Amino acid sequence: MDPVNLAEAKAHLSELVARAEAGETIQISRRGKTVAQLSSLTRTRKPIRLATLKTVTDTMPECAAESVVPAIRDEARY
């Protein structure tokens, strides 16, 4: 794809970020020269410490652990 000029990038930033999130690499130009690139980040997942998880879940009623474990896993992604 051709580079997007800076004025257009400012006007359509949300759309360009969505496209970058989807895997597209967007080049941004100023006065015809490419000066920046917008692409998605690859986030590394933090490992779940099983001993800590076990300590927490052992103290919970059986049904509560089922709803908390996914939340802990989702939180570890960020």
C-alpha positions in Angstrom: 0.0 0.0 0.0 1.1 3.5 -0.7 2.2 5.7 2.3 -0.5 7.8 4.0 0.3 11.5 4.2 0.5 13.0 7.7 -2.6 15.2 7.3 -4.7 12.1 6.3 -3.2 10.1 9.1 -4.2 12.7 11.7 -7.7 12.8 10.3 -8.1 9.0 10.2 -6.0 7.8 13.1 -8.6 5.5 14.6 -9.1 3.8 11.3 -5.4 3.4 10.7 -4.8 2.0 14.2 -7.6 -0.6 13.6 -5.9 -1.6 10.3 -2.6 -1.9 12.1 -4.2 -4.0 14.8 -5.5 -6.3 12.1 -1.9 -6.9 10.9 -1.4 -4.2 8.2 1.7 -2.0 8.3 0.9 1.6 7.6 3.6 4.0 6.4 3.1 7.7 7.1 4.8 10.3 4.9 5.5 14.0 5.1 6.1 15.9 1.9 6.3 12.7 0.0 9.0 11.0 2.2 8.1 8.1 4.5 8.8 9.2 8.1 7.0 6.8 10.3 5.4 3.4 10.3 2.4 2.1 12.2 2.1 -1.6 13.0 0.7 -3.9 15.7 2.7 -4.9 18.7 3.3 -8.5 19.7 2.6 -8.7 23.4 4.4 -11.4 25.3 2.2 -13.2 27.8 3.3 -13.2 31.4 3.5 -16.7 32.8 1.0 -17.7 35.5 2.8 -18.8 38.7 1.0 -22.0 39.5 2.0 -22.1 43.1 0.5 -18.6 43.7 -2.6 -19.6 41.8 -3.0 -22.8 43.8 -2.6 -20.8 47.1 -5.3 -18.4 46.0 -7.7 -21.0 44.7 -7.3 -23.4 47.6 -8.8 -20.8 49.9 -11.9 -20.3 47.7 -15.1 -22.2 47.5 -15.1 -24.6 44.5 -17.5 -22.5 42.4 -15.7 -19.2 42.9 -12.4 -20.5 41.5 -14.1 -21.2 38.1 -14.9 -17.5 37.7 -11.7 -16.1 39.1 -9.2 -18.1 37.2 -10.1 -16.7 33.7 -9.9 -13.2 35.2 -6.4 -13.9 36.5 -5.4 -15.3 33.1 -6.8 -12.3 31.3 -5.1 -9.9 33.6 -1.7 -11.6 33.0 -2.0 -10.7 29.3 -1.5 -7.0 30.1 
